[in-house]
Amino acid sequence: MESLGDDTLAFTVLNSDEWKELENSVGKEKLEFFFTPVSQLNGLFNMSMDEAMDISEKRQIEKEKILKND
């Protein structure tokens, strides 16, 4: 579920083993596209809606490319 630009962000907590298991299950490219460690989200809560929407539009294009490869 894409939550960037929405009024509610989605989070999940995984330990290192669970992260690795998910990476093995769905592949590194998809995992890194759909999930980002919170430590890498600096500035996320301070970004404007315009910035969020720009990122969301770019991600939609990337998402279509990633899912097309299935």
N, C-alpha and C positions, 0 to 999 in steps of 0.2 A: 504494500500500500504506500503510495507516494504521499508524504505529509508536508513537504516543503511548500510554503505559500498558503497552507491551510491554517485554520485558527487553533489547531491542535497538532502537535508533533508526536510521532510514534517512537517509542523507545523499547528496547529489550536489553536485558542484562545477561551476558554470557561470560563464562570463565574461559580461559585459554583453550582447554580441551574441547569445550562445546563450540567455540569459534572454529577450531581446526576441523571438527567433525562436520560443521555446516559448510566450510570451505570445500571439503572433500565431496560432500553431497551435491552441492549446486555449482561448484567451480569458482575459482578465485575472481574471475572477471565479474560475474553476476553478484557475488558476495560484496565485493568492493563497490559496486555500483549502487546496490540497494541498501547497504548498511555501512555506516561510518562510525568508527570508535568516537565516543563523546569527546575524548581528548583532542580530536582533530576538528572539532566544530567551533573553534574560537571565533567569536563574533556573530555566531548564528542568531543569538537573541537580540542583537543590536542592529541587524540588517533591516533596511526599509522594505516595504512591500514591493516596490519597483525592482530592487535587487533580487528579492526572492522570486518574483515572477520571471525575471530574465533567466535566472538559474533554472527554474522549473521548465521553461520552454526549451532550453538547451538540453536538459536531462531527458525530456520527452523524445527528442531526436536520437540521443544516445541509447535510450531504452529500446526504441524500435529497432535499432541496429543490433543490439545485444540479443533481443528476443527473436529476431529474424534468423539468427544463426542456429536456433534450435531445430 
